[in-house]
Amino acid sequence: MTKLDRAALNLAIDLTRAEDDEGRREQIERMLKDDTFWEVGTFASYHRQCAALKLKPWETPPCWIDDPDEQIDGDEVRRQISGYDQAAKLLREMFALGISRWHPDPLAAIEEAKKAAV
């Protein structure tokens, strides 16, 4: 795990712990006691990316994409519905800007990185 990934996972955990949803906060606190940092962080990242990107339950967040340049076989319609292609495109942009796949708010991170590059 890189320092960048660790920072993104920590941010995802912190943001999830700060949510208004008491049940979610309790879930994260329980997970922090029972599970590994990796398990808690990746769960929190998935949760936060889905919320930040306003994904439907069946849509794919960038953190679920293993290789954004891999061409997956399968039904084009199913890939469109799942948002796989959009998530892969977003992840490619994140990587190009030096952003971890685990960042809890990909669009905000991209915007911030672009502003910093100017």
N, CA and C of each residue as an Amber inpcrd file, in Angstrom:
protein
   354
   0.8460000  -1.1690000   0.0000000   0.0000000   0.0000000   0.0000000
   0.8940000   1.2360000   0.0000000   0.5840000   2.1680000  -0.8740000
   1.3710000   3.3960000  -0.9600000   0.9220000   4.3920000   0.1080000
   1.7550000   5.4010000   0.3420000   1.3840000   6.4720000   1.2730000
   0.1370000   7.1990000   0.7800000   0.0430000   7.3600000  -0.5260000
  -1.1150000   8.0160000  -1.1210000  -2.3960000   7.2180000  -0.8550000
  -2.3070000   5.8940000  -1.0280000  -3.4710000   5.0420000  -0.7550000
  -3.8340000   5.0730000   0.7250000  -2.8380000   5.0040000   1.5860000
  -3.1040000   5.0300000   3.0350000  -3.8040000   6.3360000   3.4150000
  -3.3390000   7.4490000   2.8610000  -3.9590000   8.7440000   3.1600000
  -5.4050000   8.7820000   2.6680000  -5.6550000   8.2490000   1.4850000
  -7.0120000   8.2360000   0.9430000  -7.9270000   7.3420000   1.7820000
  -7.4230000   6.1940000   2.2100000  -8.2180000   5.2920000   3.0450000
  -8.4990000   5.9260000   4.4040000  -7.5070000   6.5890000   4.9920000
  -7.7280000   7.2990000   6.2510000  -8.7800000   8.3860000   6.0990000
  -8.7140000   9.1220000   4.9960000  -9.7000000  10.1760000   4.7390000
 -11.1010000   9.5740000   4.6020000 -11.2090000   8.4680000   3.8930000
 -12.5130000   7.8180000   3.7240000 -13.0750000   7.3730000   5.0790000
 -12.2190000   6.8120000   5.9170000 -12.6580000   6.3930000   7.2510000
 -13.0980000   7.6080000   8.0680000 -12.2860000   8.6580000   8.0650000
 -12.6160000   9.8610000   8.8350000 -13.9330000  10.4800000   8.3770000
 -14.1380000  10.5580000   7.0780000 -15.3840000  11.1320000   6.5610000
 -16.5910000  10.2680000   6.9160000 -16.4050000   8.9660000   6.8880000
 -17.5050000   8.0650000   7.2320000 -17.8120000   8.1660000   8.7270000
 -16.7950000   8.2880000   9.5430000 -16.9940000   8.4420000  10.9880000
 -17.6910000   9.7540000  11.3250000 -17.5830000  10.7490000  10.4560000
 -18.1620000  12.0670000  10.7070000 -19.5730000  12.2270000  10.1170000
 -20.0860000  11.1860000   9.4880000 -21.4120000  11.2820000   8.8780000
 -22.5000000  11.5020000   9.9250000 -23.6160000  12.0470000   9.4680000
 -24.7770000  12.2540000  10.3330000 -25.4720000  10.9430000  10.6800000
 -25.2730000   9.9320000   9.8820000 -25.9340000   8.6410000  10.0630000
 -25.3000000   7.8930000  11.2390000 -26.0110000   7.8470000  12.3630000
 -25.4710000   7.1980000  13.5600000 -25.1660000   5.7210000  13.3220000
 -26.0260000   5.0470000  12.5680000 -25.8060000   3.6370000  12.2710000
 -24.5220000   3.4000000  11.5030000 -24.2350000   4.2690000  10.5520000
 -23.0030000   4.1420000   9.7640000 -21.7920000   4.4060000  10.6470000
 -21.8870000   5.4230000  11.4970000 -20.7720000   5.7160000  12.4120000
 -20.5010000   4.5290000  13.3370000 -21.5620000   3.9490000  13.8790000
 -21.4030000   2.7800000  14.7480000 -20.8070000   1.5970000  13.9780000
 -21.2340000   1.4360000  12.7390000 -20.7070000   0.3460000  11.9140000
 -19.1960000   0.4940000  11.7320000 -18.7480000   1.7020000  11.4090000
 -17.3130000   1.9460000  11.2030000 -16.5470000   1.7300000  12.5120000
 -17.0780000   2.2150000  13.6140000 -16.3990000   2.0270000  14.8990000
 -16.2700000   0.5370000  15.2280000 -17.3180000  -0.2190000  14.9790000
 -17.2820000  -1.6690000  15.2170000 -16.2690000  -2.3370000  14.2930000
 -16.2720000  -1.9150000  13.0200000 -15.3230000  -2.4820000  12.0620000
 -13.8840000  -2.1790000  12.4740000 -13.6390000  -0.9700000  12.9810000
 -12.2880000  -0.6000000  13.3910000 -11.7810000  -1.4890000  14.5280000
 -12.6830000  -1.9990000  15.3310000 -12.2960000  -2.9000000  16.4150000
 -12.0800000  -4.3300000  15.9210000 -12.8650000  -4.7390000  14.9200000
 -12.8990000  -6.1460000  14.5240000 -12.1520000  -6.4820000  13.2350000
 -11.9390000  -5.5040000  12.3750000 -11.3970000  -5.7710000  11.0460000
 -10.0540000  -5.0770000  10.8480000  -9.3970000  -5.4170000   9.7570000
  -8.1140000  -4.7890000   9.4400000  -8.3250000  -3.3830000   8.8970000
  -7.2740000  -2.5860000   8.9670000  -7.3220000  -1.2360000   8.3940000
  -7.7360000  -1.3050000   6.9280000  -7.1760000  -2.2570000   6.1910000
  -7.4810000  -2.4040000   4.7690000  -8.9800000  -2.6450000   4.5470000
  -9.5540000  -3.5510000   5.3180000 -10.9720000  -3.8640000   5.1610000
 -11.8550000  -2.6590000   5.4850000 -11.5350000  -1.9640000   6.5520000
 -12.3310000  -0.7970000   6.9460000 -12.1520000   0.3280000   5.9280000
 -10.9250000   0.5680000   5.5410000 -10.6500000   1.6560000   4.6030000
 -11.2750000   1.4490000   3.2370000 -11.1670000   0.2350000   2.7170000
 -11.7520000  -0.0070000   1.3910000 -13.2780000   0.0230000   1.4430000
 -13.8560000  -0.4480000   2.5500000 -15.3040000  -0.3420000   2.7270000
 -15.7250000   1.1290000   2.7560000 -15.0160000   1.9290000   3.5510000
 -15.3490000   3.3500000   3.6680000 -15.1560000   4.0710000   2.3350000
 -14.1080000   3.7270000   1.6140000 -13.8710000   4.3320000   0.3040000
 -15.0110000   4.0140000  -0.6580000 -15.3860000   2.7450000  -0.7080000
 -16.5130000   2.3450000  -1.5630000 -17.7660000   3.1340000  -1.1840000
 -18.0690000   3.1670000   0.0870000 -19.2610000   3.8620000   0.5810000
 -19.2280000   5.3440000   0.2030000 -18.1070000   5.9950000   0.4550000
 -17.9920000   7.4330000   0.1930000 -17.9990000   7.7370000  -1.3080000
 -17.3320000   6.9080000  -2.1210000 -17.3620000   7.1350000  -3.5690000
 -18.7830000   7.0030000  -4.1040000 -19.5040000   6.0040000  -3.6460000
 -20.8890000   5.8240000  -4.1060000 -21.7350000   7.0440000  -3.7520000
 -21.5410000   7.5700000  -2.5470000 -22.3000000   8.7460000  -2.1200000
 -21.8770000   9.9890000  -2.9070000 -20.5740000  10.2090000  -3.0210000
 -20.0620000  11.4030000  -3.6980000 -20.4530000  11.4380000  -5.1720000
 -20.4450000  10.2720000  -5.8010000 -20.7560000  10.1900000  -7.2310000
 -22.2450000   9.9330000  -7.4880000 -23.0170000   9.8110000  -6.4010000
 -24.4640000   9.5630000  -6.4940000 -24.7720000   8.3300000  -7.3470000
 -24.0350000   7.2500000  -7.0600000 -24.1860000   6.0250000  -7.8340000
 -25.4190000   5.2440000  -7.3840000 -26.0180000   4.5680000  -8.3200000
 -27.0940000   3.6250000  -8.0250000 -26.4520000   2.3630000  -7.4500000
 -27.2320000   1.5470000  -6.7280000 -26.6520000   0.3450000  -6.1110000
 -25.9620000  -0.6050000  -7.0920000 -26.3460000  -0.5890000  -8.3350000
 -25.7650000  -1.5090000  -9.3140000 -24.6040000  -0.8830000 -10.0970000
 -24.2940000   0.3750000  -9.8090000 -23.2400000   1.0490000 -10.5630000
 -21.8720000   0.8490000  -9.9040000 -20.8510000   0.9250000 -10.7140000
 -19.4750000   0.6380000 -10.3100000 -18.7330000   1.9140000  -9.9260000
 -18.1610000   1.9710000  -8.7160000 -17.3030000   3.1050000  -8.3590000
 -15.8850000   2.8690000  -8.8780000 -15.0950000   3.9230000  -9.0120000
 -13.7150000   3.7580000  -9.4930000 -12.8880000   2.7900000  -8.6510000
 -13.1150000   2.7340000  -7.3510000 -12.2890000   1.8580000  -6.5070000
 -12.5020000   0.3820000  -6.8150000 -13.5360000   0.0430000  -7.5350000
 -13.7890000  -1.3570000  -7.9030000 -13.1050000  -1.7720000  -9.1950000
 -12.5330000  -0.8300000  -9.9110000 -11.8820000  -1.1270000 -11.1850000
 -10.4430000  -1.5610000 -10.9070000 -10.0870000  -2.7700000 -11.3240000
  -8.7180000  -3.2540000 -11.1200000  -7.7450000  -2.5810000 -12.0730000
  -8.0670000  -2.5790000 -13.3530000  -7.2000000  -2.0150000 -14.3770000
  -8.0600000  -1.1850000 -15.3150000  -7.9640000   0.1480000 -15.2440000
  -8.8380000   0.9890000 -16.0590000  -8.5840000   0.8870000 -17.5600000
  -7.4480000   0.3170000 -17.9430000  -7.1430000   0.1770000 -19.3660000
  -7.5300000  -1.1880000 -19.9190000  -7.9570000  -2.0780000 -19.0360000
  -8.3670000  -3.4130000 -19.4640000  -9.7110000  -3.3410000 -20.1790000
  -9.7630000  -3.9610000 -21.3190000 -11.0170000  -4.0490000 -22.0620000
 -11.7300000  -5.3210000 -21.6270000 -12.8460000  -5.1510000 -20.9490000
 -13.5500000  -6.3370000 -20.4770000 -14.5130000  -6.8340000 -21.5460000
 -14.6120000  -8.1310000 -21.6110000 -15.5760000  -8.7370000 -22.5120000
 -16.9370000  -8.6800000 -21.8590000 -17.9330000  -8.6990000 -22.6790000
 -19.2800000  -8.7290000 -22.1170000 -20.2200000  -7.8580000 -22.8990000
 -21.4080000  -7.9410000 -22.4940000 -22.5010000  -7.2170000 -23.1010000
 -22.2970000  -5.7140000 -22.9390000 -22.2630000  -4.9890000 -24.0310000
 -22.0650000  -3.5350000 -24.0200000 -23.1510000  -2.8430000 -23.1930000
 -24.3680000  -3.3010000 -23.3170000 -25.4680000  -2.6930000 -22.5720000
 -25.2600000  -2.8800000 -21.0710000 -24.8470000  -4.0830000 -20.6690000
 -24.6110000  -4.3490000 -19.2490000 -23.4670000  -3.4810000 -18.7200000
 -22.4290000  -3.2790000 -19.5230000 -21.3260000  -2.4080000 -19.1100000
 -21.8010000  -0.9750000 -18.9550000 -22.6830000  -0.5380000 -19.8550000
 -23.2300000   0.8220000 -19.7700000 -24.0880000   0.9780000 -18.5140000
 -24.9470000   0.0010000 -18.2620000 -25.8350000   0.0690000 -17.1020000
 -25.0380000   0.0710000 -15.8030000 -23.9950000  -0.7500000 -15.7400000
 -23.1930000  -0.8440000 -14.5150000 -22.3010000   0.3760000 -14.3190000
 -22.1050000   1.1560000 -15.3600000 -21.2330000   2.3170000 -15.2690000
 -19.7560000   1.9620000 -15.2920000 -19.4460000   0.7200000 -15.6900000
 -18.0500000   0.2630000 -15.6920000 -17.1700000   1.1870000 -16.5380000
 -17.6200000   1.4870000 -17.7380000 -16.7930000   2.3030000 -18.6370000
 -16.5600000   3.7040000 -18.0630000 -17.5910000   4.2830000 -17.4680000
 -17.4550000   5.6150000 -16.8710000 -16.5100000   5.5720000 -15.6650000
 -16.6210000   4.5180000 -14.8630000 -15.7430000   4.3790000 -13.6950000
 -14.2910000   4.2000000 -14.1350000 -14.0720000   3.4200000 -15.1770000
 -12.7130000   3.2110000 -15.6830000 -12.1370000   4.5200000 -16.2260000
 -12.9510000   5.2860000 -16.9170000 -12.5060000   6.5770000 -17.4440000
 -12.1380000   7.5240000 -16.2970000 -12.9650000   7.5500000 -15.2750000
 -12.7010000   8.3890000 -14.1090000 -11.4140000   7.9490000 -13.4140000
 -11.2190000   6.6520000 -13.2790000 -10.0080000   6.1370000 -12.6320000
  -8.7580000   6.4800000 -13.4500000  -8.8390000   6.4010000 -14.7560000
  -7.6900000   6.7920000 -15.6020000  -7.3240000   8.2530000 -15.3420000
  -8.3390000   9.1050000 -15.2380000  -8.0820000  10.5220000 -14.9720000
  -7.4780000  10.7110000 -13.5780000  -7.9880000   9.9660000 -12.6070000
  -7.4390000  10.0420000 -11.2550000  -5.9660000   9.6530000 -11.2610000
  -5.6420000   8.5440000 -11.8970000  -4.2580000   8.0850000 -11.9500000
  -3.3690000   9.1100000 -12.6580000  -3.8550000   9.6950000 -13.7450000
  -3.0690000  10.6750000 -14.4930000  -2.7410000  11.8990000 -13.6400000
  -3.6090000  12.1940000 -12.6710000  -3.4060000  13.3530000 -11.8040000
  -2.7540000  12.9830000 -10.4730000  -2.3760000  11.7140000 -10.3210000
  -1.7110000  11.2790000  -9.0980000  -2.6500000  11.0900000  -7.9170000
  -3.8890000  10.7300000  -8.1880000  -4.9040000  10.5410000  -7.1490000
  -5.1010000   9.0460000  -6.9130000  -5.1960000   8.6750000  -5.6700000
  -5.4130000   7.2750000  -5.3080000  -6.8000000   6.8010000  -5.7460000
  -6.8790000   5.5440000  -6.1680000  -8.1670000   4.9380000  -6.5270000
  -9.1170000   4.9480000  -5.3460000  -8.5770000   5.0530000  -4.1240000
  -9.3740000   4.9780000  -2.8960000  -9.8580000   6.3300000  -2.4010000
  -9.5650000   7.3980000  -3.1370000  -9.9970000   8.7250000  -2.6730000
 -11.5120000   8.7270000  -2.5370000 -12.0330000   9.2090000  -1.3990000
 -13.4720000   9.1330000  -1.1520000 -14.3270000  10.0550000  -2.0130000
 -13.7370000  11.0630000  -2.6220000 -14.5020000  11.9750000  -3.4820000
 -13.7010000  12.2440000  -4.7560000 -13.8010000  11.3330000  -5.7180000
 -12.9780000  11.4520000  -6.9250000 -13.1200000  12.7720000  -7.6720000
 -14.3330000  13.2670000  -7.8330000 -14.5200000  14.4990000  -8.6150000
 -13.8980000  15.7020000  -7.9060000 -14.0590000  15.7890000  -6.5980000
 -13.4440000  16.8850000  -5.8490000 -11.9220000  16.7910000  -5.9060000
 -11.3930000  15.5750000  -5.8170000  -9.9370000  15.3880000  -5.8820000
  -9.3980000  15.7830000  -7.2520000 -10.1280000  15.4320000  -8.3000000
  -9.7160000  15.7990000  -9.6590000  -9.7220000  17.3110000  -9.8180000
 -10.7870000  17.9500000  -9.3570000 -10.8810000  19.4060000  -9.4570000
  -9.7500000  20.0850000  -8.7020000  -9.4660000  19.5970000  -7.4960000
  -8.3890000  20.1690000  -6.6890000  -7.0290000  19.9730000  -7.3630000
  -6.7940000  18.7880000  -7.9240000  -5.5190000  18.5120000  -8.5930000
  -5.3520000  19.3880000  -9.8330000  -6.4290000  19.6080000 -10.5530000
  -6.3510000  20.4670000 -11.7450000  -6.0640000  21.9110000 -11.3620000
  -6.6730000  22.3870000 -10.3000000  -6.4120000  23.7630000  -9.8390000
  -4.9750000  23.9170000  -9.3880000  -4.4590000  22.8950000  -8.7140000
  -3.0760000  22.9370000  -8.2240000  -2.0770000  22.9210000  -9.3650000
  -2.4590000  22.3250000 -10.4930000  -1.5460000  22.2110000 -11.6480000
  -1.4580000  23.5060000 -12.4390000  -2.3840000  24.4120000 -12.2080000
  -2.4090000  25.6710000 -12.9750000  -1.4650000  26.6830000 -12.4100000
